[in-house]
Amino acid sequence: MLGATLVAGAVFELQTVIDGLPVWATIVLLVAAEAGMAWLALTWSAREGWDGRHRMALAGGALLTYTWHAFLSNPVVPSSPVLDLVSHVVFGLAALALLLVAVQRVKSKV
């Protein structure tokens, strides 16, 4: 589940940094990534044994996607390259810490 979420997130996020991609191709990629992930999540969640670990994998994949994508994004507010990098690293570490806390909570309930 985590791997599928990361792949769908990569397709969703990488299309924003690829220059020269026709609009129709971007739309097809976005719809395919979103529809495919929705189908997988709905199909897998209907199976017996679906629990908090699987929901955690979905949320964790989305969180990690936005974490790595921050390093490819241009800053919203003008800043130095060093400040931009430091802010991404701090955000990434905070996201990982949040994810680890959530994983521990899910493990304690299993």
C-alpha positions in Angstrom: 0.0 0.0 0.0 2.8 2.4 0.9 4.6 1.6 -2.4 1.5 2.1 -4.5 0.8 5.4 -2.7 4.3 6.6 -3.4 4.2 5.7 -7.0 0.8 7.5 -7.5 2.2 10.4 -5.6 5.3 10.5 -7.8 3.2 10.5 -11.0 1.0 13.3 -9.5 3.9 15.4 -8.3 6.5 14.9 -11.1 4.1 16.1 -13.8 4.4 19.5 -12.2 8.2 19.7 -12.8 8.3 18.2 -16.3 8.5 21.0 -18.8 7.0 20.7 -22.2 4.4 18.1 -21.4 1.2 18.7 -23.4 -1.8 19.6 -21.3 -3.8 16.6 -22.5 -0.9 14.3 -21.4 -0.8 16.0 -18.0 -4.5 15.5 -17.5 -4.3 11.9 -18.5 -1.5 11.2 -16.1 -3.3 13.0 -13.2 -6.6 11.2 -13.8 -4.8 7.8 -14.2 -2.8 8.3 -10.9 -5.9 9.5 -9.0 -8.3 7.0 -10.4 -5.8 4.1 -10.0 -5.1 4.9 -6.4 -8.7 5.4 -5.6 -9.5 2.0 -7.2 -6.7 0.3 -5.3 -7.7 1.8 -2.0 -11.3 0.9 -2.4 -10.5 -2.6 -3.5 -8.0 -3.3 -0.8 -10.0 -1.7 2.0 -12.9 -4.1 1.2 -10.7 -7.1 2.0 -10.7 -8.8 5.3 -7.8 -7.8 7.5 -7.8 -4.1 6.4 -6.8 -2.1 9.5 -5.0 0.9 10.9 -1.7 -0.3 9.4 -3.1 0.0 5.9 -4.6 3.4 6.5 -1.3 4.4 8.0 0.4 3.3 4.8 -1.9 5.4 2.7 -1.5 8.5 4.8 2.3 7.9 5.1 2.7 7.6 1.4 0.9 10.9 0.9 3.0 12.6 3.6 6.3 11.3 2.2 5.3 12.4 -1.3 4.8 16.0 -0.3 8.0 15.8 1.7 10.2 14.8 -1.2 8.4 17.1 -3.6 9.2 20.1 -1.4 12.9 19.7 -2.5 11.8 20.1 -6.2 9.6 23.0 -5.7 10.4 26.7 -6.1 10.1 28.8 -2.9 6.8 30.6 -2.5 8.5 33.4 -0.7 11.8 34.7 -2.1 14.6 33.4 0.1 18.2 32.3 -0.1 19.0 28.8 -1.4 20.4 27.9 2.0 17.3 29.0 3.9 15.2 27.2 1.3 17.1 23.9 1.8 17.1 24.2 5.6 13.4 24.7 5.6 12.8 21.6 3.5 15.1 19.5 5.7 13.3 20.7 8.8 9.9 20.0 7.3 11.1 16.6 6.1 12.4 15.7 9.6 9.2 16.9 11.2 7.2 14.8 8.7 9.3 11.7 9.5 8.9 12.3 13.2 5.1 12.6 12.8 5.0 9.4 10.7 7.1 7.5 13.3 4.8 8.6 16.1 1.7 7.5 14.1 3.3 4.2 13.2 4.0 3.5 16.9 0.4 4.3 17.8 -0.9 2.0 15.1 1.5 -0.8 16.3 0.3 -0.4 19.9 -3.3 -1.0 18.8 -2.6 -4.2 16.8 
